[in-house]
Amino acid sequence: MLITLIEEYENKHDDFAPADSVAAIRFRMEQEGLTPRELEPYIGQNGRVSEAPHRKRPLSLRKVKRLHDESKIPYESLMAGVQ
């Protein structure tokens, strides 16, 4: 019964929306000690790697899939801002 009450409280008071793509990529990089160069196979050349985390260019669907497959960042977070 306590679990039910806690879940009900959290649903009313806490909005846990998925992180946006930039926050998710930065978090994973920090977690695993990755450098932008190590993301090149998933995002593209060094110039492209710096564009996504600085919100200069949204991720393409191909890049979202690669990042998810290789780094296990949730699709919900990576899809934020995809055009």
C-alpha positions in Angstrom: 0.0 0.0 0.0 2.9 2.3 0.7 4.3 1.9 -2.8 0.9 2.8 -4.3 0.8 6.0 -2.2 4.4 7.0 -3.1 3.7 6.4 -6.9 0.5 8.4 -6.7 2.3 11.3 -4.9 5.2 11.2 -7.5 2.7 11.2 -10.4 1.0 14.3 -9.0 4.1 16.3 -8.0 7.0 15.3 -10.2 7.2 15.6 -13.9 10.0 13.3 -15.1 10.1 14.1 -18.8 12.9 12.6 -20.8 16.0 14.7 -21.1 16.6 16.6 -24.3 19.1 15.2 -26.8 21.9 17.6 -25.9 21.6 16.9 -22.2 21.4 13.1 -22.8 24.6 13.2 -25.1 26.5 15.4 -22.6 25.5 13.1 -19.7 26.6 10.0 -21.5 29.9 11.6 -22.5 30.5 12.6 -18.9 29.4 9.2 -17.5 31.8 7.3 -19.8 34.5 9.8 -20.1 34.0 10.2 -23.8 35.6 12.9 -25.9 33.9 14.4 -29.0 36.3 12.5 -31.2 35.0 9.2 -29.8 31.5 10.2 -31.0 32.6 10.7 -34.6 31.5 7.2 -35.7 27.9 8.0 -34.6 27.5 11.7 -35.4 30.1 12.4 -38.1 33.3 14.4 -38.5 34.5 16.6 -35.7 32.7 19.6 -37.0 29.4 17.7 -36.8 30.1 16.4 -33.3 30.4 19.9 -31.9 27.1 21.1 -33.6 24.7 18.7 -31.9 25.8 19.4 -28.2 25.8 23.2 -29.0 22.3 23.0 -30.5 23.5 24.3 -33.8 22.1 21.4 -35.8 19.4 18.8 -34.8 20.3 15.1 -35.0 19.2 13.2 -38.0 17.3 9.9 -37.6 20.4 8.0 -38.7 22.5 9.6 -36.0 19.8 9.0 -33.4 19.8 5.3 -34.2 23.6 5.1 -34.1 23.8 6.9 -30.8 21.1 4.7 -29.3 22.6 1.5 -30.6 26.1 2.3 -29.5 25.7 4.3 -26.3 22.2 3.2 -25.1 20.9 6.7 -24.8 17.1 6.3 -24.8 15.3 7.2 -28.0 12.9 9.5 -26.2 15.8 11.7 -25.2 17.5 11.6 -28.6 14.4 12.4 -30.5 13.9 15.7 -28.8 14.5 18.3 -31.5 14.8 15.9 -34.4 13.3 17.3 -37.6 
